[in-house]
Amino acid sequence: MSTLNLPEGVEVTGPVKDRYEEILSPKALELVAKLHRELNGRRLELLAAREDKVKKVAAGEDLGFLPETKSIREDDSWKVAPLAPGLEDRRVEMTGPTDRKMTINALNSGAKAWLADQEDANTPMWENVVEGPMNLMDALDGTIDFTSPEGKEYKLVEPEKQPTIIVRPRGWHLPEKHILVDGEETSGSLVDFALYLTACGQKQIDRGKGPYFYCPKMESHLEARLWNDAFVIGQDFLGIPQGTIRATCLIETYPAVFEMEEILYELRDHSSGLNAGRWDYLFSVIKTYRTRGADFIVPDRNTVTMTVPFMRAYTELLVRTCHKRGASAIGGMAAFIPSKDEEVNKNAFEKLKADKSREANDGFDGSWVAHPGMVQACDEVFSAKFAEGKTNQLENLREDVQVTAEQLLDVKSTPGEVTEAGLRANIDIALQYLRTWLTGRGAVGIHNLMEDAATAEISRSQIWQQIKNEVTTADTGKLITKELVLELIDEVIAELPGEASDYDEAKATFLEVAVADDYANFLTLPAYERMP
């Protein structure tokens, strides 16, 4: 076990394993402490402001564009910073956690960028928090390798063939319980940012690409301002020129879709675009309007496509907003993964190409895939759409798009029904995902799709909403109640792989966030408490 040289007021309660001192360096922990002392109070205030907004919605007030920032939206003169090196071409981005094997596979994938995920495709297990940036550091040094239990060796391709690394830290809501400053738990966001920036920031600058970030789950432009302040503090602390850091913000919450221009404005010197985080967006729609009755009941998840009215309004406005301000618009996740079943595989590739063709035709500059086997197909779709010699579609301003608040809020026009089959599918997927999450793995292949935390969030939130609003299943005519869910959960577990006892922790966590009287804002919070 290694020992750490701790700055004053900093305590590390997680085990310090071999090489951890390289990431938990005095400089890194000093930056964590500085960020915590200067920004954590505001972070907690902004999280409280989220609660106030949800209470207003529950009382009948709808989300909308902010009157107080109208001047920012109507001022056509401002633009974000020019595209940074390595971010001019983002036609296909690979996503995945930062474990050693995935790091090599992602950097060998042929994608233009890699979302190196410390968030939803990862878990906040202590080892992942420290070893994620360690793996990225080793990759940048060219010293990373991996041998599977079966003896298969993994090695990196040369640097010029590797995608641009974009790190996604945890959202503002998640704490880091293993690093305390002045006796207080720190922010998972700021810890992930500080550990990566100190270990890898200069290495990325030396490569000429980065350091770059994806900022998740923001709900307001004031949360974007907090990120901007963190970037300013981090760059000053390490002597990095201001504006070197660039951030792509995920628009994956219902409140944020009404503040996209303001979010770009707050981060304009550090901004590199917006991303349509579709699954978390759907989760946030359910979550924000969970008590507002029939007009906001979302049908079975697999029937809510990107072409339904409220989702279409969201993605078209995102492209329009980005290109108006000179920012990249990145499409959402294609969760399809290759299968050994030829028919399943064919179907997956057809769906992926249809999904990516829609995004390319809408003007997106690129999109996400969850598996290296899907990179080429996504690349081909966007390459075919780009004008000759171009690496993006920023010139496609989509001035034909005019989206109203009413269109963004039009959930009731979504076709589809709530069925018992859909209810069972939600229980199935959430249990399988949570079982794996609690062991430290956040990207899980389930039913030929790569699922992350957003999937389980949709599943349990739909169930909570259905119980709260006394929804009846269209196929079997059953009232969805806590008792029905308890009955179905044991039936579903009996059909899942493994022993019933394998799902005890997952079941307990699921019930805590799906059928409790009070709604938990994120299932990862009680799940994190169950982690060592």
Buried (B, 14 or more C-beta within 10 A) or exposed (E): EEEBEBBEBBBBEBEBEEBBBBBBBBBBBBBBBBBBEEBBEBBEEBBEBBEEBBEEBEEEEEBEBBEEBEEBBEEEEEEBBEBBEBBBBBBBBBBBBBBBBBBBBBBBBBBBBBBBBBBBBBBBBBBBBBBBBBBBBBBBEEEBEBEEEEEEEBEBEEEEEBBBBBBBBBBBBBBBBBBBBEEBBBBBBBBBBBBBBBBBBBBBBEBEBBBBBBBBBBBBBBBBBBBBBBBBBBBEBBEBEEBBBBBBBBBBBBBBBBBBBBBBBBBBBBBBBBBBBBBBBBBBBBBBBBBBEEEBBBBBBEBBBBEBBBBBBBBBBBBBBBBBBBBBBBBBBBBBBBBEEEEBBEBBBEEBBEBBBBBBEBBBBBBBBBBBBBBBBBBBBBEEBBEEEBBBBBEBBBEEBEBEBEBBBBBEEBEBEBBBBBBBBBBBBBBBBBBBBBEBBBBBBBEBBBBBBBBBBBBBBBBBBBBBBEBEBBEEEBEBBBEBBEEBBEEBBEEBEEEEEBBEBBBEBBBBBBBEEEBBBBBBEBBBEBBE
